[in-house]
Every structure is written in C-alpha cells, then in structure tokens.
Amino acid sequence: MERKRRSFPEFTSALSRTETIQVLAWLPMHLLLLPWAFSVLSDRGMLTPVWANVLYYGLGFGYMLSAAFRFLRRDFDPLYDRPFFVAGQVAYGYLGMLLFNILIGMLISDLTALENANNAGLHSLVDVSYGPMKAALVYLAPLTEEMLFRAGLFGTLRKKNRLLAYAVSMLAFSLYHVWNYAAADPAYWIYLLQYLPAGWLLARCYERTNSIWGSVFFHMLTNALALELYRAVLQTM
C-alpha cells in the first residue's frame, strides 16, 4: 500500500521587494553599528550592559514593526487557519532542538573545555537584572532575529534555491552568535556547531507553518525556557 504523504501548507510567506530592502538594511545595524555604539557607551559609563541589550533589541523590534508591519499582519493568517498545526510544529521543533543540544553539547565538551561565551555573557547580565533581560531575550530579540535571518534571508533566497536558503540562513544565524568571540579566540568557532541545528529548525518551522510567527513563537519559547532553566539551576546551587 502506498504511504500517504503528510500535507503541509504551500510556502507563500514572502516580504515584498520594498520590505525585503528595508528588513535587510537593518543587518549591518544589527551586526556591526549598534553593537559598536552601545559598547562605546557602556565603556564610557553612559549605559549599563543590561540596558544596552534592551535598547539593542528594542530598536530592532521597533524597526521591524515599522518596516514590515503589513507582512507581519499577513503572516498572522496561517495562525488563524491552523492554530493547532502551528503549535505542533513549534513543539516538534523545540523537542528537536533539545535533542540536538544534548548531543552536540556532549560532542563539544569532549573537544574543548571552553564555555559558550555568548550564553555566559547573557547569564551574567540576567544575574544583574532579570526583568529587563527577560524582556529583551524573550519578547524583543525573537522578532528582530526571525525577521532578519528567516524572513529576510531564508524567505528571500528560498524563491531561488531552497537548499541555498537553508545553508545561508543557518550559517548567518550561527556566525551572528559566535563571530565576536571567535574573532578574539578562534577556539570559539567550535560553537558554530551548537547554533547550526537551531538555525535549521527555526527555518524549517517558518517554512512548514508558512508564517514567520511560527518561528518567532518557537524562538520565544526556546529563550523563555532556557532562561527559566538557568534560574532554576541557580536556585538549587
């Protein structure tokens, strides 16, 4: 008997030409200019690292709402049409991420004694001020990053080549979390392995749900549970 393939929504989520230009124009701001500017302000004592992060993601969040509001509104429709399907894809992606994190974490621990510098830096800021950092990581960062790496890069490239869209968006997302530390110490490049599966699963969720909100909620769930797990571990120490 021929096995029936599961039907997924056709992928039609796409930024308009103007929205694409506006969204991708934020990449150099997000990757280079804002981090540099906030680093200077923090070094001069004009801004604490915690509020530098809040403003960094807050500006990105506000910009994305302004630049792609119509796209974000359009992509709410699949949530109305298939809410349980979207929820299932988010849950499926999150469980897959947990499995990859365990396996890759074991591999990395065998290869290096270095701690993930990105996570360590965020944890130190969470220790200083939990509320603002939770707002930045759970509510502001996911929309900003999903619009850049999934809607902007993956969604645009997928029109031309699906494999290329996955490869570029995964690599860009991974480099974003690692390059600043790896530039100072090449040993940190090993942590690219930790972010590649996340980049794949987030793009997959976006593609399967046909809505950027699928990957946004997936990203929010991941950050929220990671934050609460970190807090729970601290309380037991």
TORKOL-909905 format. One record per residue (C-alpha): x, y, z; residue in one letter; residue number from 1. Coordinates in steps of 0.5 Angstrom, whole numbers. Each point is the difference from the previous one (the first is absolute). Example, Ala and Ser with C-alpha at 12.3 -4.5 7.8 and 13.67 -1.06 7.14 Angstrom:
25:-9:16:a:1
2:7:-2:s:2
# end
This chain:
0:0:0:m:1
3:7:-2:e:2
1:4:6:r:3
-4:7:0:k:4
5:6:1:r:5
-2:5:5:r:6
-2:6:-3:s:7
3:7:2:f:8
-2:7:-2:p:9
3:3:-6:e:10
5:4:2:f:11
-2:7:-2:t:12
2:5:5:s:13
5:5:-3:a:14
2:7:1:l:15
-2:5:-5:s:16
6:3:-4:r:17
0:6:4:t:18
-1:-4:6:e:19
6:-4:-1:t:20
4:6:-2:i:21
-2:3:7:q:22
1:-6:4:v:23
7:-2:-3:l:24
2:7:1:a:25
0:-1:8:w:26
5:-6:-1:l:27
6:5:0:p:28
-3:4:6:m:29
-2:-6:4:h:30
7:-4:-1:l:31
5:6:0:l:32
-2:7:1:l:33
-5:-1:6:l:34
5:-5:4:p:35
6:5:-1:w:36
-4:6:2:a:37
-3:-3:6:f:38
7:-3:2:s:39
3:7:0:v:40
-6:3:4:l:41
1:-6:5:s:42
7:1:1:d:43
-1:8:1:r:44
-5:-2:6:g:45
-5:3:-4:m:46
-4:-6:-1:l:47
0:-7:4:t:48
1:-6:-4:p:49
-7:-2:2:v:50
-4:6:-3:w:51
5:0:-6:a:52
-3:-7:-1:n:53
-7:2:1:v:54
1:6:-5:l:55
3:-4:-5:y:56
-5:-5:-1:y:57
-6:5:2:g:58
3:5:-6:l:59
0:-7:-5:g:60
-7:-1:3:f:61
-3:6:-2:g:62
3:1:-6:y:63
-2:-7:-3:m:64
-7:2:2:l:65
0:7:-4:s:66
4:-3:-6:a:67
-4:-7:-1:a:68
-7:1:4:f:69
-4:-2:-6:r:70
4:-6:-1:f:71
-1:-2:8:l:72
-7:1:-1:r:73
-1:-4:-6:r:74
4:-6:4:d:75
-5:0:5:f:76
-5:-3:-4:d:77
3:-7:0:p:78
0:0:8:l:79
-8:1:-1:y:80
-1:-5:-5:d:81
4:-6:3:r:82
2:2:7:p:83
1:-7:3:f:84
4:-2:-6:f:85
5:6:1:v:86
0:-1:8:a:87
2:-8:-2:g:88
6:3:-5:q:89
2:4:6:v:90
0:-5:5:a:91
3:-5:-5:y:92
6:5:-2:g:93
1:1:8:y:94
1:-7:1:l:95
5:-1:-6:g:96
4:6:3:m:97
0:-3:7:l:98
3:-7:-3:l:99
5:4:-5:f:100
2:4:6:n:101
1:-6:5:i:102
4:-4:-6:l:103
4:6:-2:i:104
2:2:7:g:105
3:-7:1:m:106
4:1:-6:l:107
2:7:1:i:108
2:-2:8:s:109
5:-6:-3:d:110
3:5:-5:l:111
1:6:5:t:112
0:3:7:a:113
-3:7:-2:l:114
-7:2:2:e:115
-4:3:-5:n:116
2:7:0:a:117
-7:3:-2:n:118
-4:-4:5:n:119
5:2:5:a:120
-1:7:-1:g:121
-7:0:0:l:122
-1:-4:6:h:123
5:6:4:s:124
-5:5:-3:l:125
-6:-4:3:v:126
3:-1:6:d:127
1:8:1:v:128
-7:2:-3:s:129
-5:-6:-1:y:130
-6:4:-2:g:131
3:5:-6:p:132
4:-6:-2:m:133
-6:-5:-1:k:134
-4:6:-4:a:135
6:0:-4:a:136
1:-7:-2:l:137
-7:-3:1:v:138
-4:6:-4:y:139
4:4:-4:l:140
6:-4:-2:a:141
-4:-6:-4:p:142
-4:5:-4:l:143
6:4:-2:t:144
4:-6:-2:e:145
-5:-4:-3:e:146
-2:6:-5:m:147
8:0:-2:l:148
2:-7:0:f:149
-6:-3:-2:r:150
-5:5:-4:a:151
6:4:-2:g:152
5:-5:-2:l:153
-4:-7:-1:f:154
-6:3:-3:g:155
3:4:-5:t:156
5:-6:-2:l:157
-5:-5:0:r:158
-3:3:-6:k:159
6:-2:-4:k:160
3:-6:3:n:161
-3:-4:7:r:162
7:-3:1:l:163
4:6:0:l:164
-6:4:4:a:165
1:-5:6:y:166
8:0:-1:a:167
1:8:0:v:168
-5:1:6:s:169
2:-6:4:m:170
8:3:-1:l:171
-2:7:1:a:172
-4:-1:7:f:173
6:-4:2:s:174
5:5:-1:l:175
-4:5:3:y:176
0:-3:7:h:177
8:-2:-1:v:178
4:4:-4:w:179
1:6:5:n:180
3:-5:5:y:181
4:-5:-5:a:182
3:7:-3:a:183
4:0:6:a:184
1:-7:1:d:185
-1:-5:-6:p:186
-1:-6:5:a:187
-7:3:1:y:188
-2:-2:-7:w:189
-2:-7:2:i:190
-6:3:3:y:191
-3:1:-7:l:192
-2:-7:1:l:193
-5:2:5:q:194
-4:5:-4:y:195
0:-3:-7:l:196
-6:-5:2:p:197
-3:6:4:a:198
0:4:-7:g:199
-2:-6:-4:w:200
-6:-2:5:l:201
-2:7:0:l:202
0:1:-8:a:203
-4:-7:0:r:204
-5:3:5:c:205
-1:6:-4:y:206
-1:-4:-7:e:207
-4:-5:3:r:208
-5:5:3:t:209
0:5:-5:n:210
1:5:5:s:211
5:4:3:i:212
-4:0:6:w:213
1:-8:1:g:214
8:1:0:s:215
-1:6:5:v:216
-4:-3:5:f:217
5:-6:-1:f:218
6:5:2:h:219
-4:3:5:m:220
-2:-7:3:l:221
8:-2:0:t:222
2:6:3:n:223
-5:0:6:a:224
1:-7:2:l:225
8:1:-1:a:226
-1:6:5:l:227
-4:-4:5:e:228
4:-6:0:l:229
6:4:1:y:230
-4:4:6:r:231
-2:-7:3:a:232
7:-3:0:v:233
3:7:3:l:234
-5:-1:6:q:235
2:-7:1:t:236
7:2:1:m:237
# end
